[in-house]
């Protein structure tokens, strides 16, 4: 695959320790700036100590970013849910969108919890269809 082809990676990870709102804001702002420079767009969700992130951009860029995330001491149990070429960006409006827990509807919180339970039960490469969950976050609400 050409290194510039559009690629999407979706992963979940568990936060190490407690992340306060200020720390999440710092992570988000740094990610937004770095991703803009690298041509990477996406979505970051954080709920009940778990990150769910979508990264979209040049294959080399998103792969490199995932490797940095794997080495980041704030993450543990990084599980890639999806990785492959994408026809178009799902979150192309901004370098990184962030939806905080307080902006999640009760249904979205339940969907997130259900996904986390399914991933935990099935382990790595769980083969879970994420299209419905991601479609629910198509209308991004600011943090």
Legacy VTK file of the C-alpha trace (Angstrom):
# vtk DataFile Version 3.0
C-alpha trace
ASCII
DATASET POLYDATA
POINTS 143 float
0.000 0.000 0.000
1.408 3.459 -0.832
2.449 5.339 2.297
0.185 8.278 1.383
-2.996 6.217 0.828
-5.833 6.941 3.249
-5.695 4.509 6.141
-7.906 4.124 9.221
-6.967 2.624 12.560
-9.449 2.242 15.404
-8.166 1.188 18.786
-9.164 0.983 22.427
-6.824 1.345 25.372
-7.078 1.608 29.111
-5.790 4.715 30.860
-3.046 4.161 33.389
-4.084 5.948 36.553
-6.776 8.561 36.828
-6.864 11.216 34.105
-8.444 14.449 35.216
-10.255 16.754 32.814
-7.241 19.096 32.626
-4.946 16.248 31.554
-7.456 15.065 28.947
-7.640 18.614 27.592
-3.827 18.745 27.321
-3.734 15.379 25.540
-6.442 16.517 23.143
-4.817 19.874 22.337
-1.405 18.295 21.705
-2.945 15.563 19.569
-4.957 18.088 17.582
-1.878 20.191 16.766
0.389 17.226 15.951
-2.275 15.479 13.884
-2.990 18.624 11.865
0.701 18.798 10.903
0.682 15.103 9.925
-2.579 15.203 7.942
-4.311 12.925 10.449
-7.961 13.361 11.394
-10.112 11.367 13.747
-12.076 11.049 16.911
-11.084 10.506 20.529
-13.569 9.273 23.120
-12.769 8.768 26.765
-15.241 7.133 29.107
-14.789 5.207 32.356
-11.012 5.078 31.990
-11.020 3.778 28.429
-9.948 5.510 25.222
-11.564 4.747 21.882
-9.787 6.506 19.078
-10.167 6.667 15.312
-7.105 7.770 13.360
-7.394 8.556 9.633
-4.687 9.746 7.302
-1.615 8.652 5.375
-0.817 5.018 6.171
2.712 5.742 7.373
1.487 8.568 9.605
-1.312 6.692 11.375
0.848 3.578 11.796
3.638 5.643 13.313
1.189 7.423 15.609
-0.236 4.111 16.836
3.277 2.932 17.683
3.883 6.104 19.730
0.584 5.521 21.533
1.624 1.932 22.324
4.806 3.301 23.954
2.960 6.062 25.841
2.942 5.231 29.555
-0.566 6.699 29.915
-2.006 3.790 27.848
-2.180 0.090 28.589
-3.871 -2.800 26.840
-3.923 -1.186 23.387
-6.216 -3.303 21.221
-6.552 -2.545 17.509
-10.178 -3.028 16.504
-9.760 -2.097 12.856
-6.827 -1.246 10.621
-6.892 -0.864 6.876
-7.398 1.333 3.864
-10.340 3.731 3.846
-12.167 5.190 0.860
-12.894 8.458 2.620
-12.498 10.154 5.984
-15.281 9.745 8.512
-13.997 12.638 10.630
-12.439 14.957 8.084
-13.619 18.264 9.498
-10.854 18.661 12.072
-7.458 17.246 12.954
-8.941 15.577 16.018
-12.400 15.592 17.487
-12.917 14.876 21.166
-16.165 13.847 22.794
-16.019 13.982 26.563
-18.038 11.686 28.796
-20.332 14.532 29.825
-21.388 14.961 26.167
-22.286 11.304 25.648
-25.962 10.428 25.668
-27.101 7.527 27.856
-27.389 5.381 24.708
-23.862 6.271 23.597
-22.518 5.474 27.047
-24.235 2.096 26.889
-22.886 1.424 23.370
-19.377 2.315 24.548
-19.705 0.036 27.594
-21.080 -2.787 25.421
-18.162 -2.424 23.010
-15.659 -2.474 25.870
-17.246 -5.644 27.274
-17.232 -7.327 23.845
-13.574 -6.424 23.301
-12.656 -7.693 26.766
-14.497 -10.963 26.130
-13.025 -11.542 22.663
-9.527 -10.110 23.096
-7.311 -8.802 20.317
-8.744 -8.590 16.798
-12.268 -9.104 18.091
-13.982 -8.879 14.675
-16.617 -6.448 15.919
-18.561 -4.332 13.402
-17.901 -0.740 14.423
-19.885 1.014 11.691
-23.016 1.621 13.797
-21.053 2.910 16.770
-18.968 5.269 14.625
-22.037 6.495 12.756
-23.473 7.535 16.113
-20.548 9.928 16.494
-20.790 11.364 12.978
-22.366 14.540 14.340
-19.493 15.603 16.563
-20.256 17.635 19.657
-17.464 19.768 21.056
-15.916 18.657 24.336
LINES 1 144
143 0 1 2 3 4 5 6 7 8 9 10 11 12 13 14 15 16 17 18 19 20 21 22 23 24 25 26 27 28 29 30 31 32 33 34 35 36 37 38 39 40 41 42 43 44 45 46 47 48 49 50 51 52 53 54 55 56 57 58 59 60 61 62 63 64 65 66 67 68 69 70 71 72 73 74 75 76 77 78 79 80 81 82 83 84 85 86 87 88 89 90 91 92 93 94 95 96 97 98 99 100 101 102 103 104 105 106 107 108 109 110 111 112 113 114 115 116 117 118 119 120 121 122 123 124 125 126 127 128 129 130 131 132 133 134 135 136 137 138 139 140 141 142
